[in-house]
Amino acid sequence: MLLCVEVNFLVKHSGLSDLYDKVAAGERISEADALRLFESKDLNAIGAIADLVRERKNDNRASYIINRYINYSNYCILSCQFCAFSKKKRDADGFQLSVEEIVQKAREALSVGITELHIVGGLHPSLPFSYYTDMLRALKALDARLQLKCFTAIEILHLAWLAKKSGRDTLIALKEAGLESLTGGGAEIFRKEIRSQIAKGKESAEEYLDVHRTWHQLGGRSTCTMLFGHIESVADRVQHLSLLRGLQDETHGFTGFVPLPYQPDNNEIDVKHPPTGFDSLRTIAISRIYLDNFDHITAYWVGMGLKTAQVALSYGADDLHGTIIEEHIFHMAGAKSPQLHTEAEMLKAIREAGRTPVQRNTFYEPIKVWADTPPADEPDHDSHSKILDENLATA
Ligand code: SF4
């Protein structure tokens, strides 16, 4: 066994050394094993096992993407209980953007070097299907290299209903218009009993998985998520991970997994104890260990803050997500993180954690591998670019 002395000591005293041995031998852990990990309080031992997997898959690299979020509208015909984002037409703080406004936001963001637009919205009651295809085409016309990661599975089902097409034909039409990746949002927690309490009316687990399955069969890639730390049990989390691992075995179409810590404000769910740092780190670590067929685990700084996301790089995560620039969904639910992080802040966080920073594209492929120490011409860590600040001011 390749266990160094310090890790050996740490794991040996945790009662988890059989799981370490299993993982070190390249064996897959079971659902029962994952539950055991969730029941353990030895975060450092769990982290050591996760770090073994992370290092095997990604060596010493940790990635980030220069991206921008755009929400085209927050009007939604559903009212998921956990959601603080959706509004009805009567609400004063509802909004919807025209294609021209979206293109303008993209144009501004291109000037700070974004490679990806991440676009989602509510299930709009009246926008026609052509709005979505026009939006994709207009963004591709702006810059064909801009990668468009758009829509959650429930949005795809909504668009299929609007277009009067099957899910497959809807995805084909969106792909032809420029869609390159689906987002992973909307997975929430798959177990029906929990899902119906936090997101009544939303698509079922089977429907979520089927949209991603179809997209993968068409040659597309996507990410996937899990909203944790509300009313679900750890067994529900393991079942969720199990369904994702099963689909990945089938299609190999997921690029990465993004665990999302629940945000407790401005919604109908009474959650007394939203996710702590401990819970966020163990969930990332156990995901890394359990999802042995996933290449990447992202620590989503919007939900846990950059400080915890940075620590997560030693607990199984190999990616910090992106600069984002303008986030609404988590912030309307109480996230205290800033609206954006600059590339300089990402580089600092990654280097401090002892990893080599890599700027990646939508598919987690490297665009630029940075030096381990900052070159002289690298932007100052504390400086926000003028354009980013202007973007934030108009967000
Ligand atoms: S989570 Fe999505 S589908 Fe549910 S109410 Fe909010 S915007 Fe609508």
Residues whose N, C-alpha, C, O or C-beta is under 5 A from the ligand:
A	BS01	SF4	C76 L78 S79 C80 C83 S86 G121 G122 L123
